[in-house]
Amino acid sequence: MCDTFVSIVPDPKRQSVFFAKNSDREPNEAQILEHNPAQSHSLSEKVHCTYISIPQSNKTLATLLCRPFWMWGAEMGANEKGVVIGNEAVFTKMPYNRSGGLTGMDLVRLALERSETAEDAIGTIVGLLSDYGQGGICGFYNKKMLYHSSFIIADPSQAWVLETAGDLWAALKVKDHYSISNALTIGEEFDECHDDLYKVARHNKWLKSGDDFHFANCYSDW
């Protein structure tokens, strides 16, 4: 299993944020550690992600990425502003898009290239989910490997957990420490969410009348 961890260490002089991630990709699937400098782009330029192309941002920040060699996106990375992101595969009841969309790894890289804070990165990812959705085969040898994504996103002053089910999502600001692996973890408490999160759960009878809403309980594919 993959794991991502963050801990916020309060300090009267300077708060510090500790972030770590491991990755359990398939055997013989090399991961590349690469640095990409900050760049300016033309308005007509496209960025070619793992499966689809989308409009490029006017400017992209410098990034340090760890990515599977055959993917455009990254499992984890950091940018010049101190934003760090790690992603995990999660399995949900929402439909999977086999033929296209942005992979979770694409979303990591795009958010790092376009976001100066952790909150900016949340906005970048949920905006891209709304515009393009997530999808595509995520295994190198295993072409049946489809999943949705969860993320820990941090900068030098704060950290967030963002978990998705298709294009739906919930986000929780980390108070002290948090870890994620290959299952949804956000429950009844979260700070932001997709407008239709409750509606879809009720429509599919994942949220029964009278029950309190719990993101992981409603959307996890056990």
FENPE-V457160 format. One record per residue. N is the residue number from 1. PSI is psi in whole degrees, 0 to 359 (NA if undefined). BURIAL is 1 if it has 24 or more other C-alpha atoms within 12 Angstrom, else 0. D_LAST is the distance of its C-alpha to the last C-alpha in Angstrom with 1 decimal. Layout:
n-><N;N>
psi-><PSI;PSI>
burial-><BURIAL;BURIAL>
d_last-><D_LAST;D_LAST>
//
This chain:
n-><1;2;3;4;5;6;7;8;9;10;11;12;13;14;15;16;17;18;19;20;21;22;23;24;25;26;27;28;29;30;31;32;33;34;35;36;37;38;39;40;41;42;43;44;45;46;47;48;49;50;51;52;53;54;55;56;57;58;59;60;61;62;63;64;65;66;67;68;69;70;71;72;73;74;75;76;77;78;79;80;81;82;83;84;85;86;87;88;89;90;91;92;93;94;95;96;97;98;99;100;101;102;103;104;105;106;107;108;109;110;111;112;113;114;115;116;117;118;119;120;121;122;123;124;125;126;127;128;129;130;131;132;133;134;135;136;137;138;139;140;141;142;143;144;145;146;147;148;149;150;151;152;153;154;155;156;157;158;159;160;161;162;163;164;165;166;167;168;169;170;171;172;173;174;175;176;177;178;179;180;181;182;183;184;185;186;187;188;189;190;191;192;193;194;195;196;197;198;199;200;201;202;203;204;205;206;207;208;209;210;211;212;213;214;215;216;217;218;219;220;221;222>
psi-><144;155;141;140;143;144;130;118;107;137;129;329;318;112;141;151;124;128;139;152;144;171;137;53;173;153;143;9;91;146;136;135;116;146;133;124;162;144;157;148;157;157;334;357;146;150;127;100;194;316;336;163;140;163;137;153;152;321;144;139;157;138;152;118;148;113;148;138;334;355;151;321;179;147;325;162;177;156;177;343;0;12;133;144;139;146;157;148;134;157;122;172;349;151;151;142;105;330;352;198;180;134;163;325;322;318;323;308;316;319;320;323;336;2;132;346;168;320;321;319;321;310;321;312;313;330;317;322;317;320;323;346;172;150;190;152;133;2;148;302;319;100;4;2;102;138;167;185;147;158;145;130;127;159;185;351;351;166;149;151;129;121;142;155;99;232;3;158;160;147;139;128;132;130;321;297;160;149;150;155;223;43;152;140;338;131;244;336;124;164;330;156;167;144;331;12;314;318;314;320;319;316;321;4;28;339;111;151;130;346;148;143;133;111;308;318;322;319;350;139;95;NA>
burial-><0;1;1;1;1;1;1;1;0;0;0;0;0;0;0;0;1;1;1;1;1;0;1;0;1;0;0;0;0;0;1;0;0;0;0;0;0;0;0;0;0;0;0;0;0;0;1;0;1;1;1;0;0;1;0;0;1;0;0;1;1;1;1;1;1;1;1;1;0;0;1;1;1;1;1;1;1;1;1;1;1;1;1;1;1;1;1;1;1;1;1;1;1;1;0;1;1;0;0;0;1;1;1;1;1;1;1;1;1;1;1;1;1;1;1;1;1;1;1;1;1;1;1;1;1;1;0;1;1;0;0;1;1;1;1;1;1;1;1;0;0;0;0;0;0;1;1;1;1;1;1;1;1;1;1;1;1;1;1;1;1;1;1;1;1;1;1;1;1;1;1;1;1;1;0;0;1;1;1;1;1;1;1;1;1;1;1;0;0;1;0;1;1;1;0;0;1;1;0;1;1;0;0;0;0;1;0;0;0;0;0;0;1;1;1;1;1;1;1;1;0;0>
d_last-><15.6;17.4;18.5;20.6;22.6;25.3;27.9;30.6;33.7;36.2;39.8;42.8;44.4;41.4;37.7;35.7;32.1;30.6;27.9;26.3;23.8;23.1;21.8;20.4;21.5;22.4;25.6;28.8;27.3;29.8;29.3;32.3;33.5;35.6;37.7;38.3;41.3;41.5;42.7;44.1;43.3;45.0;43.7;43.4;41.4;37.9;35.3;33.8;30.1;28.0;27.8;29.7;32.8;33.1;36.1;37.1;37.7;41.4;40.8;38.2;38.1;38.5;35.3;34.4;31.3;29.3;27.9;27.1;30.5;29.5;27.8;29.7;27.1;26.4;23.7;25.8;29.2;31.9;34.6;38.3;37.5;35.2;31.9;29.1;25.6;22.8;19.5;16.1;13.6;10.4;7.8;7.9;8.8;12.4;14.5;15.4;19.1;20.2;23.9;24.5;24.0;23.9;21.6;20.2;23.0;25.5;24.6;25.2;28.6;29.7;28.9;30.9;33.8;34.0;33.3;35.7;33.4;29.8;30.0;31.5;28.7;26.2;28.5;28.8;25.2;24.4;27.6;26.8;23.4;25.3;28.0;26.3;22.5;20.3;19.8;21.3;20.5;19.7;20.4;24.0;24.0;20.6;21.1;17.8;16.2;15.0;13.1;13.7;15.4;15.9;19.4;21.7;25.1;28.3;32.0;34.8;34.5;30.9;27.2;24.3;20.5;19.4;15.9;15.3;13.3;15.9;19.1;17.9;17.9;18.5;20.9;21.9;25.2;25.1;27.6;28.0;25.2;21.6;19.2;16.1;14.2;11.2;8.9;10.2;12.6;14.9;14.9;17.9;20.4;21.2;24.5;24.0;21.7;22.0;24.2;21.9;18.7;19.3;20.9;18.1;15.6;18.3;19.2;15.9;15.8;12.7;15.4;17.5;21.2;22.2;19.0;19.1;17.1;14.4;13.2;9.9;9.1;10.4;9.1;5.7;3.8;0.0>
//
